[in-house]
Amino acid sequence: MNNAINAIPSVEIAQGPQHEYAGHFAGLVEKAEPAIHRIGELIDEGYTLSCACSFGKDSSVVLVLMLEAIRRRVEAGLYVPTCYVSHSNTEVENPAMDVYTNAQIVDLQAYCERHHLPVEVVYVTPSLSSSFTYATIGRGKLPIFAGASRACSIDWKLRPQQKALKHILSTLQNPGDLVTLLGTRFSESTVRGGNMRGRGDGGMALVPTDSGGYTCAVIADWELTDVWEMLVACDEKRQGPYRTYVSDFSWCLELYKDANEGMCSIITGDGGNRAACGSRHGCMTCCATGDRDKSMESMIASGPSKHGHLEGINQFRNFLIQTRWDMSRREILGRKVSKAGYFGVAPTNYSAEMRRDMLRYLLTLDVLEEERAEEHDAAMFRGDVSDEGLEMIQSLRGPTYQVITPKKLLAIEFAWSLSHGFDHAFPALSIWYEIRVLGERYPIPPMDTVQKAGVPSMCWFKIPEGEGPAHEAGLQDALIAKSNLSQYPERPPMRTVRDRYEGKPRQIVYYEEADEMEVDAAEATLFVEAFDEERYLASKSFRSWESAKILLNHGLVTLGRGKASDYDELARRAQYWDRLQQRLGTQGLEEYLQEQSISDADHNRLLEELEQQQEESEPQAGQVIDLFG
């Protein structure tokens, strides 16, 4: 129930287009006006409106309708509370789409300022800890392949938008219930239509959400032709009835056409090439689409002058697919200890070498994209580029992507410093230095796809008595604590956490906390740019976990609240595996662990015996215990 006081307009609001328009748009106007009226009703009734906009065709139509409803009320002199346009960037978007959406946001903000519309753009990205660069390149977590759940669309898109809007509402003095306007349509697919009907979408009804507030699918009953006609109806040159934040949607249409082998999207309908999550242009690292990213391949093939620079990104994505079943690129080190005191040993996350390869490839692609942009811009200034398709030519000015920013590089560095397999401090920054300063390049090599041959079964390694992560120093550092007394006298030299192995207080290096792990982008840029030859050479003399201590102590990495013990545990585990590797000498650690491990069946028997012993040691129901016997 909306708790806002209903506002009944006392002035006349425009009830139709304010421009003369061609007669063939009459049917479209009959579709659009009821949607505009319904959005206006929600505003008048005191709801807080948000348009979830990807700037694809459907969400762009909803945005146009919302802006039209707002503008009519503003021009009539009515008060309109702030409305929101929420846009989520996964940070691994198809670069062509990323450039397009950023340009759309600039145009949207300029339009709203020009017409005094109370519209705020909420631009969100995934949390650092769930991002592709930190999770996959940093921690080695496998990307989501075909057949797995689409958790990425929730972690990278839905949850960040919900969190941002919830925070905004908490800051408002009298917010109305949030209504998120959606561009979903029944006719998109049988599955989509069934899901919408199951939720109660249709008739522009308000549908309650689990997180609070409502959704409203204002174009649920529209067909694809209605959507494209609405976008065309915003073109003054075509005598369209509406004007909006862009002069026309030709760029949008061009991107859809390029993603479908150059075929017009009106002809292909709601089918055509799509990402696994249903998006027309998926993430550039998306592995859930299967062997090929047909959308990106089509863009490259149909418009090499516009999209040829995406070839390297597509090769990286294919590299992930080709190596999916290559167990030599996985690490087998256990992460959790069973109740019987054994570490699981099986190929799980990516190995340190695989993570190094991924970083080398992406840093190389970033440099090559910068070089392409320099050549393109120089050609433009020389007049060597024709004016045909000027908007697209302008979109190629400057780098269209930078996958590894300084902020992301330090996040990767932090993750690597708490992992086994990195033999010196600042390994990620060292790779950056070799590529950015020393001029090394790492092109993605051609390779055959490794065929699925089954994942080796889990086996279990027993750490000998008196050894193990519990006996390692982790993030403790007496020297840093001592230097902090003079360098940072205003703060404690160390911080105290609870020991994950003994449960008692334990002092580790100083760190800052926030709601979630974060890296300050400005400070990261300064730190990375200061990584010179002296630091590059000096880093070879220190162990990898020293990186984490430095990043934490100087506040470059901020930990999620209450998570410090987790990272201390990671450091201690990495230190133990490194110590064991040193003791083994030339014998590989993974080979040793497999030789010394027991099978999963034997481990299950140990667990059963342990459980039976515990049951036998517990008092039975009704049993009298002699406390003095």
Beta strands, then each sheet from edge to edge (+ up, - down):
strand 1: 48-52
strand 2: 83-88
strand 3: 119-124
strand 4: 178-182
strand 5: 207-208
strand 6: 214-217
strand 7: 342-345
strand 8: 459-462
strand 9: 494-498
strand 10: 505-509
strand 11: 512-514
strand 12: 518-519
strand 13: 557-560
strand 14: 598-599
sheet 1: 3+ 2+ 1+ 4+ 6+ 5-
sheet 2: 7+ 8- 14+
sheet 3: 9+ 10-
sheet 4: 11+ 13+ 12-
end
